[in-house]
Each structure stands twice: as C-alpha cells, then as structure tokens.
Amino acid sequence: AARCGEHGSCSARYLGGELPATSNACVCDEGWSGPLCQHNPCATLGKTCSGRGTCVAASDAEARCECDDGFSGDECEQSCDGFCDGGFPYGCARNIEGIVRYG
C-alpha cells in the first residue's frame, strides 16, 4: 500500500489475491489519480464546484464537477431557483434558455 502513497491502495487487496504490484495497480481515493495516486487535479485547478457538487479527477491534469441535484454548469453554479416554483425537482419546463435540464 505504501507504493500507492497516502491516497491509494494496491489493487491486489481488492482482487483478493497475491498479484504482483505493477505501475497500474493502485486504486486511488476520490479526487486523486495517477499510477501512484500522486495527482490531485481538483486541488491543482482550485475546482470547488461552488460547494454544490463533488470534484472528480478526469485525468492526471483534468477534473470535472458532479453537481448536486438541482445544480449544473462547469462549477455547479447554475440553479433552477428563480426560474421555477418550489424546490428540486422543480417540476417546471425542461427547455428554459440558459438552464440545463434538472432531474
């Protein structure tokens, strides 16, 4: 496990065998990537998802947001609030200009 750093575990542990460790044998913690789980693109890019989602490593240098219900956009900055009555899932029209579909 030490070869995978502080942010990963050896895949042999998850497969239940005595597999030899290779450069691609680490299962990284959420937000971390790379052969040894040494990259955190969310932190490097300062991607906060506006506090309305979770940053997910897309590669060693790229990250994307998985937005909470009712939010969308690159940084989860868009909401249906103010466009529709009530709260999520809102129950309003699906084709509001500038708003991504919710639910």
Buried (B, 14 or more C-beta within 10 A) or exposed (E): EEEBBEBBBBBBEEEEEEEEEEEEBBBBBEBBBBBBBBBBBBEEEEBBBBEBBBBBBEEBEBBBBEBBEBBBBEBBBBBBEEBBEEEBEBEBEEEBEEBEEBE
